[in-house]
Amino acid sequence: MNKQLKSGLSLAIAAAMMTSPAAFAYNQTDAIEDCQDKIFDDSQYSRYSDAHGVTAQETGRNSYKVTGLVKDRNKKDHRFNCRIDHREVVSWNV
């Protein structure tokens, strides 16, 4: 039984080591997509669309400040911003 446990553990460690680090990467594009998903999918902000002029500034590891413009139903521009900490959108505002 002990030999099977060691063998299984060895396989799990080998599989984890073979996984590409890029698979766990989080970058500006991911931050922008997460922010836009939050703004467009939230029922309070669903009246907005067409994000443009979007930028993401890295504030720490896997943390970003995302800003840009969205259009309302009357095609008027509104500024938006999101704060992302450790891959999670923790605040957003339009």
C-alpha positions, 0 to 999 in steps of 0.5 A, a space after each residue: 500500500 505504501 508503494 502505491 501511495 508513493 507511486 501516485 504521489 510521484 505521478 501527481 508531482 510529475 504532472 504538476 511540474 510538466 504543466 506550463 507556467 503560461 497556463 497560470 499566467 495572468 496578464 493585462 489582457 486577462 485583467 481587461 476581459 475580467 473587468 469588461 465581463 463584470 461591467 457588462 454582465 452585472 445587471 446594474 451596468 448592463 446598459 453599457 457596451 462598446 468598451 474602448 480606450 481601455 488600458 490596464 496598469 499593473 499594480 502588483 502581482 496579478 493585480 491591475 487597475 483597468 480604465 477606459 470608456 463605455 457607451 450607454 444606450 444613447 451612445 454617450 461615453 462614460 468612464 469606467 474603472 476596475 481594481 483587480 487584486 490577485 485575479 479577482 475584480 474587487 471593485 468597479 465603477 462606471 
